[in-house]
Amino acid sequence: MKLTILGSGSPEAYVRRASSGYLIEVGSDRILFDCGGGVFDNLLRSHRLPSIITHIVFSHLHSDHMMDYARLVHASWDEGGKPIKVFGPPPIKIITEGYFGSDGVLAHDLRARTELPQSQEVWRSRGGVMPRPWPAPEVEEIMPGDTIEGNGWRIQSCTAPHAQPFLECMAFALTHQGKKFVYSGDAGLCPEIETLAKNANLLLHWCYRLDGEVVSPGMASTAPTPMEIGEMAKRAGVRSLILTHFRKHMDDPEYHDKAIKKASEVFGKTITIAEDLQQIEI
């Protein structure tokens, strides 16, 4: 398995980090966990085309985890790619229909691209055939505890304390040929995620605040510090830990060093902080 960080940031507009997006290459499949703003451009910067994406798996439906969803699906379709298999919590089906349905926000664009003679000419020149169907991602709504089966791989899900009751939020463990990759989504610490992360080869965990930051009790319960994440990863027997979702005020070499030091001391091994376009073999 190979992980490519396509977005390691937050909702804040920030040139250094796109919002959340993590590409796993496993066998012949290309699975994108979340698709926030800037992820599409980083996919291109990583020298990959949109049509290579076979699956999109959403941890939750905050905008910084799905803002580039329509753009990616549309671009893959325009390249003649196969329909992308999409998994996420409700109401991802309604959202998808809202983009690509007959009365969706992109309906005017899709009618022009499929019915205008000049657009049909361009489509045929690329090897396309008529009539040209509209984008039709294969959407399946999932809930915590559900599993996704693929070609030699399996994704398990669990609840991730974050934005309930407004949004259903999940963490995921992808296993393939004895290797396990765990993505926390945006998550507070909880027994379910700790169990999911048991003996993971790599845990990618969000980190939205630093040790010593004073925040409200509600924020503290859903946004663990580097040290707290390192302690959990140690208990779970995780082999490698990467922190992601860094905010602008945290993104300074001095703060990086402190976060790495705090988490590594309790984890027992050196941890890293995710960077856009970073690639990791799992």
ChimeraX attribute file (.defattr): number of C-alpha atoms within 10 A of each C-alpha:
attribute: neighborCount
match mode: 1-to-1
recipient: residues
	/A:1	16
	/A:2	14
	/A:3	21
	/A:4	22
	/A:5	24
	/A:6	33
	/A:7	33
	/A:8	26
	/A:9	31
	/A:10	23
	/A:11	19
	/A:12	13
	/A:13	14
	/A:14	13
	/A:15	9
	/A:16	12
	/A:17	27
	/A:18	29
	/A:19	29
	/A:20	30
	/A:21	31
	/A:22	25
	/A:23	23
	/A:24	23
	/A:25	16
	/A:26	19
	/A:27	12
	/A:28	10
	/A:29	16
	/A:30	18
	/A:31	21
	/A:32	23
	/A:33	24
	/A:34	29
	/A:35	31
	/A:36	28
	/A:37	26
	/A:38	22
	/A:39	33
	/A:40	23
	/A:41	15
	/A:42	20
	/A:43	22
	/A:44	12
	/A:45	12
	/A:46	15
	/A:47	8
	/A:48	12
	/A:49	16
	/A:50	21
	/A:51	20
	/A:52	16
	/A:53	24
	/A:54	19
	/A:55	22
	/A:56	26
	/A:57	22
	/A:58	28
	/A:59	31
	/A:60	24
	/A:61	23
	/A:62	17
	/A:63	15
	/A:64	23
	/A:65	25
	/A:66	23
	/A:67	21
	/A:68	21
	/A:69	21
	/A:70	18
	/A:71	17
	/A:72	22
	/A:73	25
	/A:74	23
	/A:75	16
	/A:76	21
	/A:77	20
	/A:78	16
	/A:79	15
	/A:80	16
	/A:81	18
	/A:82	16
	/A:83	18
	/A:84	22
	/A:85	16
	/A:86	23
	/A:87	21
	/A:88	24
	/A:89	20
	/A:90	16
	/A:91	13
	/A:92	19
	/A:93	17
	/A:94	11
	/A:95	14
	/A:96	20
	/A:97	17
	/A:98	16
	/A:99	19
	/A:100	22
	/A:101	17
	/A:102	14
	/A:103	11
	/A:104	15
	/A:105	13
	/A:106	16
	/A:107	16
	/A:108	12
	/A:109	11
	/A:110	20
	/A:111	12
	/A:112	13
	/A:113	18
	/A:114	18
	/A:115	13
	/A:116	11
	/A:117	11
	/A:118	12
	/A:119	13
	/A:120	18
	/A:121	13
	/A:122	12
	/A:123	19
	/A:124	13
	/A:125	10
	/A:126	10
	/A:127	8
	/A:128	15
	/A:129	11
	/A:130	11
	/A:131	9
	/A:132	15
	/A:133	10
	/A:134	17
	/A:135	23
	/A:136	17
	/A:137	20
	/A:138	13
	/A:139	19
	/A:140	15
	/A:141	14
	/A:142	22
	/A:143	17
	/A:144	19
	/A:145	13
	/A:146	12
	/A:147	16
	/A:148	15
	/A:149	10
	/A:150	12
	/A:151	10
	/A:152	12
	/A:153	17
	/A:154	15
	/A:155	19
	/A:156	18
	/A:157	25
	/A:158	22
	/A:159	22
	/A:160	26
	/A:161	24
	/A:162	22
	/A:163	15
	/A:164	10
	/A:165	8
	/A:166	8
	/A:167	15
	/A:168	22
	/A:169	27
	/A:170	27
	/A:171	27
	/A:172	29
	/A:173	22
	/A:174	22
	/A:175	19
	/A:176	16
	/A:177	9
	/A:178	8
	/A:179	14
	/A:180	23
	/A:181	25
	/A:182	26
	/A:183	24
	/A:184	27
	/A:185	26
	/A:186	25
	/A:187	25
	/A:188	22
	/A:189	20
	/A:190	14
	/A:191	12
	/A:192	16
	/A:193	25
	/A:194	18
	/A:195	13
	/A:196	23
	/A:197	28
	/A:198	20
	/A:199	21
	/A:200	24
	/A:201	18
	/A:202	23
	/A:203	23
	/A:204	22
	/A:205	26
	/A:206	28
	/A:207	26
	/A:208	22
	/A:209	21
	/A:210	22
	/A:211	15
	/A:212	7
	/A:213	9
	/A:214	10
	/A:215	11
	/A:216	8
	/A:217	9
	/A:218	9
	/A:219	14
	/A:220	16
	/A:221	15
	/A:222	18
	/A:223	23
	/A:224	22
	/A:225	24
	/A:226	27
	/A:227	21
	/A:228	20
	/A:229	25
	/A:230	29
	/A:231	18
	/A:232	23
	/A:233	26
	/A:234	22
	/A:235	16
	/A:236	17
	/A:237	15
	/A:238	22
	/A:239	18
	/A:240	20
	/A:241	26
	/A:242	20
	/A:243	24
	/A:244	25
	/A:245	26
	/A:246	23
	/A:247	20
	/A:248	16
	/A:249	9
	/A:250	15
	/A:251	13
	/A:252	10
	/A:253	9
	/A:254	9
	/A:255	14
	/A:256	16
	/A:257	12
	/A:258	15
	/A:259	24
	/A:260	20
	/A:261	18
	/A:262	22
	/A:263	27
	/A:264	21
	/A:265	14
	/A:266	19
	/A:267	25
	/A:268	13
	/A:269	16
	/A:270	16
	/A:271	21
	/A:272	19
	/A:273	19
	/A:274	24
	/A:275	21
	/A:276	22
	/A:277	20
	/A:278	13
	/A:279	16
	/A:280	12
	/A:281	10
	/A:282	13
